[in-house]
Amino acid sequence: MLRAAMSTERKDFLRDIIDADLAAGRVPGRRVATRFPPEPNGYLHIGHAKSICLNFGLARDYGGTCNLRYDDTNPTKEDVEYVTSIEADVRWLGFAPTEVLYASDTFGRMYDLAVKLVQDGKAYVCSLNEEEIRAYRGTLSEPGRPCPGRARSIEDNLDLFARMRAGEFPDGAHVLRARIDLAAANMKMRDPLLYRIRHAHHHRTGDAWCIYPMYDYAHPLEDAFEAITHSICTLEFENNRELYDWVIEHTGAGQANGPRQYEFARLNIDYTVMSKRKLLDLVTRGLVSGWDDPRMPTIAGMRRRGYRPEAIRAFCDLIGVAKNNSVVDLGKLEFCVRDDLNKSAPRAMAVLRPLRVVVSNAAEGEPRELAIERDDFQVEPEKGFLRLAPGRVVRLRHGGCVVCDGVVHAADGSVREVHVRVLPETRGGGDPAGEVKVWGVLHWVALADAATAEVRLYDRLFAVPRPDEDGDFVQHLNPRSLEVLTGCLVDRALANAEVGSRWQFERLGYFAVDPVDSRPGKLVWNRIVGLRETVVTAAAGAADKGADRKAKDKDKDKDKAGSAQETGPDDKATVKLRPPKRSKAEFRAEARVRDAELAAAFARLQGLGLSADEADLLTGERATAALFEAAVAAGGKPAALARLIINELPRALGDREVAALRFGGAELAELCDMIDAGTVSGAVAKDVLSRMVESGGQPRELVVGLTQVSDDGALESLVEAALAANAGKVAEYKAGKTGLIGFFVGAVVKASGGRANAQKVKELLTKRLG
């Protein structure tokens, strides 16, 4: 079945591959089959969410199937708890697996195929230990050495492998290895391990097995058993693809046009670690409350914090599918969460740090005592403070304006309560009489109608963008990632809010009722996300004064503009309306820091006479840099090539990747030469470039029928037609408005379908117009 109709057409390189496979008849039964294959050795995180959305999304778009399959081949790290949590996460995200399968259900078939490999002389038992195997494998510049077991007879290998299966040997005594190529450039192909001994209880098979298949052996077989057509995995498995194909071919497990592996860039987010091993470390050391701690990047943690699945799916759509690894701004995820909650969360008022306010002239039906945020009052207001102070007037949200008449201090000198009176003319939303200045709008809660609650203010778990870059990621934990407030006041209507329900607390952010620790009459609220992007400290333990000052300045600007409607996320004054992102220049600079070859190319290009800006744009990733240098090597002029690649190639590419181009530097150099020689106009060159991107080919062949028109006779009729159609502008030109020459040139070039030589046209027009 071809791709199902969609409300919005989505394209990426994986969908291009599937389209091509369907068109070429490489998909058995024209049924696209994908799978999501987690190892049940931890909870899923946001990176897995991207893979879930991708694999299930492909199956949905093409009317195919997607299995949830557990790669449960390592019993020492797996647990039923993880199995249960994984399926719950997949279904919470909104996806229903076609089947729920386990690698362990096919252990018998895998073993039989391994025996077949031994019988065929393609596998053998090795008795080296782990360290020795590593030493015998060689290096990138030196081939590996055969281990003593490689010379064993087939009969001896079959005997040893059967005894391994029977449990005669301890862990580590032997392994089963594929016999491939000890001199292979790809280290994965130097006789990789297929089976190892593990005397461990398996959560499904119990003690039935004491040998377990390695991932690189089991994974392709599982795909073959399930008739998967497109095995989508992340880039770190790119080198494994050759072994993937070897296993399927030599075991005979796959059908014709059987499973094929394709790689995409994994998700990396700043201020986050995405390793299950490191996340487990946080849990086991008690640095977080568990896998579902709302600060964790796990799907369980995000669900508990209050994220909706719609927001996570929107985030995965926003970042798209790419071939090159990059780091995504965490602010983009927070933007998607805000955007989703803005449309779904009802509003209410709450006060997190209450200060008692007494209204001296409260009318009947108006609250006499209420609470405002303690931070919204200052006895001696500092410069730029735009809230309540003695003698000042503020508006109470959804109410009238009040003026502060008095302050009552506690014994320690702190403010215990504030006395105010209502300006009568402002009841019902009216404005104060005269030239009275309103200093801001405050949210509040009537004490008589308030319920107490605990509120947990969550922030980013790490204080630096790359917490695991220097190895010791724990030292970068953000000490301000959680602040617990008790004695908070919420509107009584929220006292019985449903567990898990999400609300916007006006001026404060979005909050959800914690599903674990909340109890009837004692609600615990989690801050999901603020109304605007927040910044954490770059040095653990130090206050980010710059960020605080910046936030205060924003508040000042907002109030100076007379914003009496300080409400929620649809208020442009209080929330970002587009996802925050670093500039492309920052990403290019970061790529050169990580990649020495790109940094060297940046220097080489400037040595060719390009400006630093041009060199920067050409060396943001390897494919573009390589294309440019290959074109220069083919004789292209650096400056002209730079203009073509920087200005025109991105338009022709669209959503495609440079690495996927069907032409190289020689073709690009040829096109540049044709432009310089005047063989093609700029418009024709763009057309040729688009054709090259679409289907490849040689520029001189593609340009047939598109060559530039430079013949005077052929152009004169077009010139006469343009002048006759624009008699009014001809008169303006002759009256002195000579700048219209560009208009006429454009009209002629357009009429020629972009083929007219613009310089020739200008000469003819100037001569004709006098």
N, C-alpha and C positions, 0 to 999 in steps of 0.2 A: 504494500500500500504506500502510495506516495505521501509526501508531507501533508498533514491535515491543514485545513484552512486556519489561519491565525489572524487575530485582530491587528497585530503589528508584525510585519515580516522581520525576522531576525536572521542575520547572516554572520558567520564567523568561519574560520578556516576549517573547523571540524564539520560544519554543515556543508561546506563546499566539497569536502572529501566524500561525505555520504551521498551528496547529489551526484558526484562523478561516479561513485561505485554503483549507484542505482541505474544511472544512464548506461553504464558499460555492462550491466548484467552481472556484476560481481557480488551481489547480495542474494544468497540462496532463498528462493521463494519470495524475493523482494520484501522480506521481513527484517527490519532493522532490530537487532537485539543487543542491548547493553546490560551492564550490571554495576552495582555499587558493592565493592568487595572489602569491607573493613576487617581488620584484625581485632578480635575482641579482647584487647589488652589495655583498654582505657576508654574513657568517655569521648564521644565525638566533639570536635571543636568547629569553629567557624570555617576553617579551611576545608573540613569534610563537608560542610554545608554547601560550599561552592561545587564540590564534586557531585553531591547528591542532586543539586539543582541541574547540573549539566547532564548527568547520565539519565535521570528520570525525564528531564526536559527534552532530550533527544528522542527518547522513546515516545513521549507524548506527541512531539511535533511530526514524527514520521509514522504514527499509528503502529508503533512496534511494542516491544516488551522490555522491561527492566527488572532484573532480579536483585533482591538483597541477598548477598552471599557472604557468609562468614568464613574468612580464611583462618580457620582455627587449627593451625598446624604447629603451634608452639605451646604445649600445655603448661609450661613453667610460668607463663605470663598471662594466661587467660583466666577468665572468671565468668560465671553465669550472670553476675551483676552487670558486667559490661555488655553481654549479649542482650539482656533485657533493656538496658538503657539505649542501645543503638537502635533497636527497632522502634522504641517509643519516640526517639528523636526524628527518625525518618518519617514516621506517620504524623508527628506533630507539625513537621514542615509542610505537610500537605500532600505527601506522595504515598501511593499504595503499591507495594512490590507485586510484580506478577507472580513470583514465587519467593519463599524464604528458604534458602539452601545453606548447606554447611559443607566445607571441604572434607570434614571428617566422615561424611556419609559416603565418600568415594575413596577412602583410604585403600580398600581392597583392590579397586581397579588401578589405582596409582601404583600399588605394589606389584601387581601383575605386569604392568607395562615396564616397570623398572627391571623385573626379572627378564623381560624380553630384551631390554637394552643390554643386559649382561650376556645373554645368549647370543646376541648379534655382535658381541665384541665392542660395544659402544659404551660400556660402563664397567667399572672395576671397583673392588674394595681396597681402600687405602688405609694404612695403619699408622700414618703420621699423626702427631698431635697438632693442635691448632697453630701453634707457633711455627712448627716445622713446615706445615703446609704453606704458610705465608712465605717462609724463606725459600721454599722450593719453587714457588710460583714465578719468581724473577721480578724484574722491574720493567718500567716502560722502555728502557733501553737495552735490557738483557732478557733473553728468552728464559722460560722456566725449565726446570730439570724434572725428569721423570722420577716419581717416587718408586721405591722397591716394589710396591704392590702392583704397579702398572704392568709388570712383566708376568704376573700370575696367569695361569691358564683359565679358560672360561669355566672349567669344572671347579677349580679351586675358588673362584670368585662366587659362583653359584652356591657353593657349600658355605662359604663365610657369610654371604648375605642371608641365607636361610637361617644360619645360627644367630646372626644379629637379630633377625625377626623373632627367633625363639627365646631371646633374652639371655643368651649365654655370656654376653660380654658386658662390662660396666660402661657407663657413659664415657665417651671420648676414646674408647679403645679402637674403633674403626668408623669409617664413613664410606658411603658409596659416592663415587665421583663419575662424571661423564668423561669419556675418552674423546677429546675434541682436538685441541691444538695448543701445545705448550708454548708455541712461539707466536700466538695470535696477538695482533696489535691491541685488540680489545681484551683487557685483563679478565673480563667476565667469561671469556671463552677458553681460558687456560684450565681445562679439566675442572669445571665447577662442581661443588658438592650437590648431591641429589638427596641423600638421606643421612641423618645422624641418629645416634642412640640417645634416647631420653627416657630413663625409668621414672616417669612422672604420670600421675593420675590425670586423665583427660576428663573435662567436664561433661562430655557426651559419650565417649567410648570407654570410659573407665580405665581399666588396666589391660584392655585387649591388645594394646599396641605398646611396644617399647622402642620402636623406631618411628621417626616422623619425617615426612618429606620437607625439604627446604622450600621456601616461598617461590624461588625462581623455577622450581620443577612443578610444584603444585598449581601455581597460578595459571599457566597456559593450559594445563590439562583441564582444570575446572572450566575455563572458557570454552575449550573444545567440547567437553561433555555437555555443556549447556547450549551449544550451538550459538555462542555469542558471535556477532558479526564485527562489532567495533569495540575493541578493548581500550577504553580511555583511561590513561593514567598520567601521573605528573612527570615533569621533566627529569627528575632524578632517576627514573627508570629508562631513560633513553638508551643508555648503554646495555640495558638488559634485553632490548628488543631482539638482538641477534640470537641470544640464548632462547628467548621465547619462541622464535621461529624454529630453532633447532629441535627443541623438545617436541613441538607439534609434528614436525616433519619426521623425526626418527622414531617416535613412538607410534606414528600412524593414527593418532587420536583424532585429528581434524578432518573435516570434510574438504572437498575441493572448494577453493575460495573460503577456507575456514577462517578462524579468528585472526584479526590483524590488530596490532598494537599501535596506538597513536598517543602522542604526549602533548600535554598543555602545561602552561605555567601554573605552579601551585600558588596558593594565596599566602602572601606574607603581609602582615599589618604592623605598623609601628606601635610602640608602647605595649607590645604583646610578645609572648613566646608561643610558638606553634608546634612544639615537640611534645608528644604524649609522655615521653620519658621525663621531661622537665616539669610538665604539669603534674605528673604523679609525684615527683619530688616535692613540689609545693604542698601536695595533699598529705603525704606521709610524714613530712616534717612539721605539720600543723601550722604552716604559714598562711593557709586559707582554711576555711571551715569544712571543705570537702570539694568533690568534683563539681557540685552545683553551687558553690560559692558565687554570689552574683558578680564578683569581680573577675571571675575566670572567663576565658574566651570559649568555654564549652557551650554547646547548645543547651545543656541542662542549666548551666549558670545563667545564660541569657534568658531562658524561659522563666527561671525563678525571679530574675531581676525585674521582668515585666516586658521584655521584648515580645512583639507579636511575630508569628511566622511570616506574615506579609512583608514586614520590614526586612527580614533577612533575605527573603526571595528578591525583593526590590534591590537590595544591596548587591546580590550576586548578578542581577541583570545589569546594574549600573557599571560594575567593574569589567564585565564582559569576559571573553575568553581570548587569551593571547598565547604566543609561543615563547616569549621572553619573560624571565622572572623579573619581578619588580616589587617594590614595597608600597602598599596602599595606605593612604592616610586614614587613620582610625576615625577621623572626623567625618569621612564619607559614610561609614556605618552609622555613626551617631546622627548624621543628617537624615538618613533613611528612616531611622527610628522616630526622630522628631516629626518628619513629614507624615509618617503613618499615624502617629498618635494625634497629631493636629486634626486629623480627619475623623478619628474614632473615639478619643477620650473626652468624656464629659468634664465640665469645669466645676470646681468647688473652691472654698477658701479655707486655708489653714495657716496657723502661726506656729513657727518652729521654736522660736525663742521669745516667749510671751512677755510683754510689759503691760501691766494693768493700766487702763484708761477709764477715768470717771467723767461722765458727761453731765455737767451741772444742770443743764436746762433741757434734758431729754423730755420729749413730748410723750403723750400716751401712745403705747405701741412701739416706741423706740427703745433700744437697749440703753440702760443707764450705765452699765459697766461692760467694757469690752477689752480685748487684747489686741495689741499691734506688735510687730517685730521690734525687739529691743534695739536693733540696728537702725530703725527708722526714727529714732529720737536722739537728740544731743542737746544737753543743757547749754553748752557753748559751741555752736555749730562751727566746724572747721570750714575753711575756704572750699567752696565747691559742694558742700553738703546741701542737698535739695530735698529735704524731708522736714519732719516736724521739729520745732524748737520753740522756746518761750516767745510768745507774741506772734508766731507765724500761723498762717492759715494753710491747711491741706484739705483735700477732698477725700472722704471715705468712699472706697469703692462701692458703687451702686447706691450711694447715699449723698448726704449733704456735705457742706464744708464746715470744718471746726477750727477754732483758734485756741491755742494753748494759753491758759490763764494761770497755771500754777504747777509746781513740781513738789512731790513729797519724797524726801530722802530717807534711806534706811540708816541704821546706826553706823554702818561702815562707810557711809558717804555715797553709796550707789543709789540710783534712782529706783524708788519702790513703786511709785505710781505717778501718773500725769493727769492733771485736770484740764478739761476742755469744755467749750460751749459751742453749740451749733449756731451758725449764722442763719437766722430764720428764713431769709429770702432764698437760701440755697436748698431748702428741703424740697425733695422731688426733682433735684437735678439742676436747679437754677444757679445762676452765677452770682457771686458776691456783689454788693452794691459798691458804686464808686470805682476807685482805682486799686482795689485790694488785689495783691498778688497771691496766687495759689502756687504753693511751692512743690506740689507733687500730688500723687494719688496713692493712698495706702490701702493695702488689704487688711482685713481685720476679722475677728470672730467675736460674737456676743458671748460673754462668759456664761450667761444663763443657758445658752443653747450649745455649749461646746462639750466635746468629749476628749479625754486625754488619750494620747497615743505615743508609741515609740517610733521614731523616724530614723532610718539609716541612710546616711548620705554617702553614696558610693562614687568613687572617682576611678581614674585609670590605675591599674594595678602596679604599673611600673612608672618610674619618674623620668626615664630617658627613652628616646625613640627606638634605640637598638639595644635592648637589655641583654641579649645573649651574644653580642658581638665580641666581647672580650673574655668569654668563658664563664665567669662567675656572675650569672644573671641574678642571683638572689640578692646581691649587694645593691641592686638597683630598684628594689621594691620601694614603692611610694608610701611613706609613712602616713600620708594623708588620704590613702585610698578608701578609708572607712571612718566615718565619724558617727557615733551613735548618740542621738538626742532623746532624752526622756522628758516627760512633762509637756510635750507638744500638744497643741490644741487644734482640733479639727471640727468642722461643722458637725453638729449632732447627726445630721443625715448620713454621715459617713461612719457612724459608730457600728453599724451592722453591714458595712460594705462587704460584698462577696469576695471570698478569698481569690486572689489572682486578678481581681478587677483593676482597671487602670484609670487614673484620673489626672487631670491637670490641676495642680494647686496654683492658683493665679499668682503671677510674679515669681514663683519659686521653681517650677519645673513640672515634670511628669512623674507620677508616683504610682506604685502598685502595692496591693496588699500581699505580704509575704505568704506563700502557701505552706511554709514549713513551721514557722515560729508563731504565727498569729493564732490567737485564741478568742473565743467569744467574749466580748467585753474588754479585750486587751489586744488591740490590733497592732501589728508591726507593719510599717510602711517602708518600702524600698524606693529610693530615688532611682528612676529608670535613666533619665537624662535631663539635663537642664534645658532651659528655654533657648539658650545660646551655647555655642561651643565654649568649652572651658579649657584652660591650659594648666598642666601640672608642672611642678617644680622640676628643673633640670638637674638639681643636686639634692639627693635625698635628705630630707630634714630641714631644708632651707626654704623660707617663704618666698614665693615668686612675686616679689614686690612689683616688678614691672608689669606682670599680668594683672595684678590687682589694680594697679594704677590705671592701666588701660581700660579695664572694666568700669572703673569709676568715671573715667573721662567719657565713656560711652553714655553712662547714665546722665552725666551733666549735659551733654549735647542733646540727649533725648528730652530732658526736662526743659532746657532752654528753648527748645522748639515748641514748647507748650503742649507736650504730649500728656494730656489728662486721661488718655485711654491706654494705660499701661496694663495690657491684658495678656494675651497669649501668643502662640506661635504664628497666628495669622496677622499679627501686628508687626509691620516691617521695622518698627523701632526697637523691637525686643528680640528678634530672632533672625539668624541667617536664612536667606531664602534660596541659597544654592549650596551644593556640597563644597566644603572647603577643599582646596587642593594646592599642592606645591606647583610651582611653575615647571614647564617642560625643561627649561634651562637647568633647574635644580636636579631633575632626574638625570639629565645628560651629564652634568658634573659629577653626580654620585656614581654613575656608571663608569666614568673614567677613573675614579678613585678605586673602584673595585677591580677594574680590568686594566692591567698594565699595557696590553696591546692597544686598547683604545687611546690611552694616554700617549703612547708613542705615535699613533696615527695623528692625533691632534697636533703634535709638534711637527710631524712630516708635512702635513697639509699647509701649515703656515710657511714652511720652507719653500713651498711651491708658489708663494705669492698671494695666498688667500688671507683674508682678514681673520682675526681671532673669532669674530662672530660667525663667519662662514665655516671655519674649521669646527667650531662648536656644534653647529647644526648638522654637520656631516659625520660627527664621531660620537653620537649619542648611543649607538649600538653597532655591533660588528658588521651586520649585513650591509648597512648603508655605507660605512667606511670602506668595506671591501669592494663594493660596487664602484665607488668613486675611484679608488686606486687602480682597479682593473681597467677602467675606462681611460685613465691617464696613461697606463702602461700600453694601451692599444693605440696611443697617439692622439687622444683627445686633449683639447686645450683646457687646462684646469679651471680658469675663470668661467668659461662657457658651460663646462660640465657642472660646476657648482651651481650656477643659476638654474640649469635644467633640473637638477636633482632637488634643490631646495624649493624652487617655486612651482614646478610643474608636476614632478613625480608624485607628490602627496595627493594632488587632485586626481591624477589618473589611478592611483592605488585604491582610493576609497577605503574600505575596511580590510583590504589585503595587507599582507606583510611583505616587506622588502625581500626577506629570505625566501619567499615563495615565487619570486619573479621567474618567468620563463625565458628570460634573456639575460645576458651578462654585460660586462664592461665594453666589449668590442662593439656590440650593437649600439650601445648608448653613445660611444665615441663616433660611430658612423653617422648617427642622427645629428649629433652636434656639428659635424663637418658639413652636412647637407644644409643646415641652417646658416652656417657661416658663409657657404658658397652661394647662398641665395637660391638654392634649388627648391627649398620649401619656405613658405611663410611661417610666421609664428603660429597662426591658427592651424595650418596644415600639420606642423610639427606636433602640436598638441593631439591632433587626431591620430597621427601615426603612433605617438607614445601610448595613447589609450588602447590602440589595437595591439601593440606589443605587450602591454600588461595583460590584456584579455586572453591572447592566444600565442604570444611569442612571435618569432619571425624576424626576417631581415628588413631593416628600414627601407632599403632601396627597392625591395619587392613590394612592400606594403604601400609605398608612395605612388605606385603606378595609378594613374588617373587622378592623382591629387597634387601633381607638381604645380609649382607657382606659375601664375599667368603673368608674363612680363612683356608680351608682345603689344606694341602700341595700338595696332589695329584692333586687336581683341579687346583692349581696355577702353578705347575711345567710345565705343557704343555704350558701355556701362557708365562712363563719365557723363555722356550726353543725357542718358536716362535719369541719372541722379540729379543733374542740374535742372532738367525739365520738371521733375517731381517736386522740387523745392525752390520755386521761382522767388518766393518771398525772402528766403535766406540768401539767394543770389543777390538780390537788391541790397540787403543789409551788408553783405560782404563788400560790394562795390561802393557802398557808402562809408566804408572804413572799418567795418567789424571783421577784420582779417582773421581773427581767431576761429572763425567758422570753417577754416580750411580743414581742421580736424574732423568736424562733423561730416563734411563731404567725403573725406578719405574713408571714414568709417562706413558711410552709406555704400560706397562702391565696393569695398572689401566684403561687406555683408552680402551684397547682391551677387558677388562671385563665389559665394560659399566659402569664403575665407582664403581663396586661392590667389587673389590679386596681389601683386607685388606692391606693398603700401608706398614705398619710395617712388616707384614709377607712377603710381596713381597721383601722388602729390605733385610730381613734376607736370603731368598732363593738366591737372586742375589749375595749377598756378598759371600755366600758359593760356588755358582757355578763359579763365576769369580776368586775366590782364592785371 
